[in-house]
C-alpha cells in the first residue's frame, strides 16, 4: 500500500510520520475525489424547494442518510447531520433537556467521555438545566456496570457512554450497558466517533442516539451525524443553529463510512499486527514502560503508553518534525496536567504524567511504523535528571 501519511513537517529536509489517527484520520483520496465532485456538480441549497436543483440536493441528503444507516447496520429512521461530532454531542444534550418539563434533566455520563460532551453537560448544569451524575471507570477505562446500574436505578433521563475511548482506545461492552439502560427505561447516547468503521457496531447502533464523525473515518473533517429520533424542539434547534446541511460533506461522509465498514476487517487486522509489533518493540526497548487501556479489547490502531523516564510533553517535543503523536485528545492540547481520562482510570501519577497516545491508521506502512518505533523508543528512553520512577 502506498503511504500518504509521511507528511512534510515544515522543517527543510525532514518528514513527519503521522501516527495521530485517534485525533484525525487522513482523508481517503477516493473520498476526497467524491467530495470534490459533489461540491461542484450542484450549487443549490438543500432547503431551496422552489426549483429542481434544490430538490435534487435534498434528495441527495436523504439518499446519504439511507446509505449511512445501511453501512452502519442501523434500523434507525432518523439522521441529523451536524458540523462535526462535537456539535452532535451538544445537540444530544440539548435534546435531553428539551424532553423534560418542569425540572432539570437528569443525565449520567462516564468520567472518560469526550471533552466536548463533558463541556456541554457542565455548562448546562451550571445554568441549572440539568443534574449531572458521573460514572466511574476501571483501570482500563471501561465503565463500571455496577455503578451504572446503581445510578440508573435512582432515576436518569439520558445515559452517555462511548463505544471506544478516544485516548486509550478501550472498547466498551455496549451490549451490557444498553441492557441496563433498557431495564431502567433510560435513553442511551453512544459516542461512536472512534468506533465507527473500526469495530463491530451491531450492538452500538441499537442505542437511542449514536454519534459518528467523518474526521475519524478517513472522511471530510467538519461533518458528523446524530443518528436516532430527536424531539420536535431538538430538531428545530438543529435547524436554527446549524442551518442547511452541506450536501457535499454529507454525501462524502456516507461514502467514507461505507468504504470504511466494507474494508475494515482487512484493514483492522493489519493495523492490529502493526500495533502489536510496535508495542513489543517499545516494551523491549524502554525499561518500565506501561501500556494503558485494555490489552484485549481496544481499537486495533490504538497504542497508549507511559514512560517512567520523562513527561509525555517532553517525548512529543523530542519527536517534533519526525513522528506525529500526542499526549491526549486534540481538543485538550495545551491544557496543563494529566488528561481527565487518565485521572479517571486511577493509574499511578507517573503514568499520567508520562503518557503518549499513538494512533496507527490504514495509510501507514509497516516500514514507517518500524522506523517510528525506533524514534519513539529513543524519545521515551531519554533520561531526565529531575524524573524518577515511583
C-alpha atoms as one frame of an Amber mdcrd trajectory, in Angstrom:
protein
   0.000   0.000   0.000   1.278   3.430  -0.897   1.651   5.576   2.180   0.130
   9.035   2.253   0.961   9.528   5.916   4.570  10.652   5.714   3.947  14.358
   5.655   6.035  17.493   5.392   6.894  18.968   8.771   7.862  22.441   7.687
  11.487  21.703   8.567  13.640  21.544   5.449  14.862  18.032   4.720  12.612
  16.386   7.336   9.396  14.397   7.073   6.887  13.576   9.769   5.415  10.087
  10.127   1.769  10.605  11.036   0.711   8.403  13.971  -2.073  10.535  15.453
  -5.003   8.779  13.811  -7.051   8.833  17.013  -7.157  12.629  16.712  -7.988
  12.749  12.995  -7.536  10.411  10.072  -6.171  11.490   6.685  -8.870  11.907
   4.066  -9.060   8.876   1.792  -8.173  10.041  -1.754 -11.305   8.290  -3.047
 -13.416  10.274  -0.601 -11.609  13.487  -1.497 -12.401  12.935  -5.188 -16.010
  12.085  -4.367 -16.301  15.167  -2.155 -14.733  17.420  -4.792 -17.214  16.267
  -7.418 -20.123  16.719  -5.033 -19.011  20.272  -4.279 -19.179  21.302  -7.937
 -21.976  19.283  -9.531 -24.863  21.070  -7.810 -24.645  24.586  -6.317 -28.098
  24.554  -4.744 -29.083  24.818  -1.090 -30.853  21.645   0.032 -33.617  23.775
   1.576 -34.317  25.592  -1.702 -37.527  23.777  -2.535 -38.664  26.196  -5.242
 -36.522  24.723  -8.000 -35.363  21.319  -9.156 -31.708  21.729  -8.164 -32.721
  22.399  -4.569 -34.940  19.324  -4.581 -32.083  17.295  -6.083 -29.785  18.454
  -3.277 -32.348  17.499  -0.639 -32.842  14.080  -2.223 -29.069  13.543  -2.254
 -29.006  14.158   1.515 -31.889  11.753   2.008 -30.061   9.096  -0.003 -26.934
   9.744   2.043 -28.960   9.171   5.224 -30.149   5.812   3.933 -26.653   4.871
   2.793 -25.138   5.802   6.160 -27.713   3.790   8.090 -27.221   0.785   5.814
 -23.444   0.955   6.167 -23.707   1.082   9.966 -26.338  -1.665  10.072 -28.737
   0.644  11.882 -32.513   0.278  11.885 -32.983   3.893  12.941 -35.187   6.096
  10.786 -33.701   9.497  11.532 -30.309  11.074  10.845 -29.374  14.648  11.747
 -26.213  15.832  10.032 -24.089  18.258  12.037 -20.852  20.259  11.586 -18.871
  17.557  13.392 -19.196  15.070  16.240 -18.831  17.740  18.936 -21.898  19.521
  17.571 -23.819  16.234  17.528 -22.952  15.587  21.182 -24.086  19.103  22.127
 -27.360  18.558  20.261 -27.974  15.273  22.103 -27.608  17.094  25.432 -29.987
  19.852  24.362 -32.484  17.260  23.158 -32.411  15.517  26.543 -33.119  18.838
  28.268 -35.936  19.641  25.835 -37.710  16.365  26.620 -38.146  17.232  30.298
 -40.794  19.692  31.500 -40.829  21.402  34.871 -37.487  20.164  36.201 -33.835
  19.827  35.189 -32.940  16.847  33.036 -31.094  14.063  34.831 -28.051  12.940
  32.874 -25.426  10.315  33.722 -22.109  10.141  31.867 -18.910   8.171  32.299
 -15.875  10.078  33.521 -13.974   9.353  30.290 -16.405  10.927  27.822 -15.101
  13.268  25.142 -14.350  16.788  26.428 -16.920  18.241  24.020 -19.699  16.269
  25.683 -18.480  16.956  29.215 -18.235  20.669  28.446 -21.807  20.758  27.147
 -23.072  18.848  30.181 -21.265  21.003  32.730 -22.349  24.234  31.069 -25.986
  23.128  31.188 -25.505  22.040  34.799 -24.158  25.467  35.759 -27.187  27.004
  34.087 -29.477  24.832  36.200 -30.885  22.982  33.186 -29.642  19.512  34.137
 -28.350  17.457  37.032 -25.201  15.546  36.130 -24.041  12.291  37.706 -20.606
  10.965  36.784 -19.980   7.233  36.405 -16.588   5.843  37.360 -14.430   3.597
  35.201 -11.954   0.835  35.958  -8.183   0.981  35.498  -8.578   0.156  31.805
 -11.047   2.973  31.169 -14.159   0.791  30.904 -17.312   1.972  32.720 -18.244
   0.074  35.880 -21.506  -1.757  35.222 -22.396  -1.939  38.911 -22.108   1.842
  39.179 -24.216   2.331  36.043 -26.906   0.046  37.452 -26.973   1.911  40.765
 -27.086   5.353  39.132 -29.836   4.418  36.675 -31.941   2.924  39.464 -32.103
   6.384  41.054 -33.759   7.933  38.012 -31.963   9.140  34.878 -33.264  10.628
  31.622 -30.140  10.124  29.476 -27.109   7.844  29.833 -23.956   8.864  27.928
 -21.231   6.342  27.083 -18.504   5.847  24.474 -18.203   2.857  22.175 -14.418
   3.240  22.141 -12.355   5.690  24.138 -10.625   8.405  22.152  -7.442   8.356
  24.268  -6.651   4.807  25.365  -8.787   3.001  22.778 -10.645   0.776  25.251
 -13.830  -0.693  23.769 -16.959  -0.580  25.929 -19.236  -3.620  26.175 -22.166
  -1.599  24.875 -24.496  -4.605  24.825 -24.312  -4.875  28.612 -24.621  -1.132
  29.114 -27.631  -0.926  26.793 -29.284  -3.810  28.634 -29.075  -1.796  31.853
 -30.452   1.290  30.120 -33.356  -0.738  28.722 -34.083  -2.298  32.112 -34.374
   1.117  33.725 -36.159   2.772  30.794 -33.335   5.266  30.161 -32.463   6.781
  26.794 -28.920   5.870  25.784 -26.480   8.073  23.866 -23.381   6.373  22.446
 -20.447   8.363  21.114 -19.248   6.076  18.311 -16.849   8.591  16.775 -13.786
   6.417  17.393 -15.622   3.150  16.809 -17.473   3.568  13.516 -15.544   1.788
  10.789 -13.166   0.221  13.315 -15.214  -2.244  15.384 -18.418  -4.250  15.106
 -21.291  -1.811  15.651 -24.163  -4.299  15.827 -24.815  -3.517  19.494 -23.861
   0.152  19.304 -26.400   1.111  16.638 -29.274  -0.197  18.764 -28.830   2.722
  21.179 -31.360   5.548  21.113 -28.808   8.077  19.857 -25.474   7.379  18.139
 -22.822   9.889  17.082 -20.390   9.286  14.207 -17.692  11.502  12.704 -16.149
  11.974   9.282 -12.844  13.059  10.836 -12.303   9.625  12.380 -13.320   7.605
   9.315 -10.952   8.958   6.636 -13.732  11.285   5.559 -14.364  15.030   5.461
 -13.325  16.867   8.610 -16.235  19.111   9.550 -19.207  16.758   9.350 -20.811
  14.344  11.757 -24.170  12.705  12.309 -26.538  12.151  15.210 -28.491   9.001
  14.491 -31.842   8.491  16.214 -35.095  10.304  16.789 -34.947  13.811  18.252
 -37.741  15.671  19.966 -39.511  18.338  17.974 -37.613  21.020  19.849 -34.326
  19.199  19.263 -34.982  19.053  15.525 -35.897  22.727  15.401 -32.784  23.641
  17.362 -30.591  21.704  14.911 -32.043  23.672  12.014 -31.822  27.013  13.819
 -28.200  26.553  14.920 -26.664  24.519  12.092 -28.761  25.715   9.163 -28.910
  23.754   5.925 -26.742  20.614   5.813 -23.765  20.849   3.475 -24.800  18.428
   0.754 -21.264  17.703  -0.435 -19.939  16.922   3.054 -22.975  14.796   3.897
 -22.724  12.565   0.841 -18.942  12.308   1.314 -19.442  11.210   4.933 -21.840
   8.464   3.878 -19.433   7.336   1.157 -16.462   7.341   3.541 -18.350   5.295
   6.128 -19.474   2.764   3.539 -15.861   2.349   2.391 -14.615   2.038   5.958
 -17.060  -0.610   7.013 -16.665  -2.668   3.821 -12.860  -2.661   4.190 -12.476
  -2.614   7.961 -11.971  -6.337   8.556  -8.830  -6.477   6.415  -7.574  -3.061
   7.476  -8.096  -3.527  11.212  -6.319  -6.907  11.218  -3.317  -5.280   9.557
  -3.390  -2.357  11.976  -3.511  -4.719  14.946  -0.440  -6.544  13.665   1.469
  -3.269  13.252   0.297  -2.057  16.644   1.364  -5.290  18.351   4.765  -5.230
  16.658   5.292  -1.623  17.739   4.174  -2.417  21.273   6.552  -5.364  21.529
   9.436  -3.245  20.285   8.721  -0.449  22.764   8.353  -2.852  25.686  11.699
  -4.404  24.814  13.426  -1.079  24.264  12.042   1.033  27.116  12.532  -0.253
  30.684   9.481   0.203  32.866   7.163   1.143  30.003   3.470   0.850  30.843
   0.675   0.049  28.365  -2.537   1.872  29.252  -6.086   0.771  28.489  -7.337
  -2.711  27.769  -4.808  -5.196  26.415  -7.529  -7.404  24.905 -10.374  -5.059
  23.938  -9.163  -1.908  22.224  -9.248  -0.234  18.836  -6.776  -2.008  16.546
  -4.592   1.014  15.797  -4.542   2.345  19.344  -1.424   2.194  21.499  -1.301
   4.313  24.650   1.923   4.143  26.655   3.546   5.799  29.651   7.263   6.202
  30.197   8.792   6.425  33.673  11.680   8.478  32.319  10.194  11.892  31.463
   6.869  13.716  30.922   4.843  12.948  27.841   5.171  16.537  26.647   8.938
  16.110  26.570   8.581  12.949  24.480   6.391  14.830  21.997   8.950  17.638
  21.809  11.779  15.175  21.112   9.759  13.711  18.234   8.858  17.079  16.715
   9.259  17.064  12.947   9.816  13.298  12.832   6.813  11.464  14.331   3.388
  12.999  14.977   1.919  11.580  18.188   0.142  13.268  21.102  -0.373  13.206
  24.846  -4.165  13.075  24.653  -7.299  14.372  22.979  -6.639  17.021  20.335
  -9.230  19.395  21.806  -7.345  19.269  25.120  -3.984  20.063  23.533  -2.103
  22.584  25.636  -4.244  22.037  28.736  -1.885  21.606  31.724  -1.952  18.466
  33.857  -2.957  14.872  33.108  -5.973  14.146  30.949  -9.338  13.566  32.585
  -9.335  10.058  31.096  -6.116   9.008  32.821  -7.207  10.695  36.056 -10.461
   8.717  35.991  -8.560   5.456  35.443  -6.696   5.842  38.760  -3.339   4.799
  37.329  -0.053   5.851  39.002   0.833   9.537  38.883   3.992   8.899  36.882
   1.932   7.080  34.242  -0.443  10.026  33.919   2.454  12.429  33.533   4.462
  10.296  31.116   1.584   9.368  28.777   1.851   9.284  24.978  -1.001   8.401
  22.603  -0.109   6.617  19.362  -2.704   6.005  16.647  -1.858   3.866  13.624
  -4.060   4.296  10.546  -4.848   2.431   7.346  -2.428   4.530   5.284   0.565
   3.787   7.499   3.025   1.194   6.212   4.904  -1.453   8.141   8.181   0.217
   7.191   7.297   3.651   8.522   5.783   2.220  11.723   9.002   0.292  12.305
  11.052   3.459  11.725   8.729   5.417  14.003   9.197   2.718  16.637  12.935
   3.348  16.734  12.412   7.086  17.068   9.681   6.766  19.697  11.745   4.318
  21.755  14.683   6.716  21.786  12.419   9.591  22.868  10.706   7.522  25.583
  14.074   6.422  26.931  15.545   9.893  27.241  16.939  10.393  30.711  15.682
  13.226  32.867  17.655  14.248  35.948  14.514  15.505  37.676  12.394  12.453
  36.975  12.426   9.044  38.644  10.096   6.069  38.596   7.975   5.929  41.749
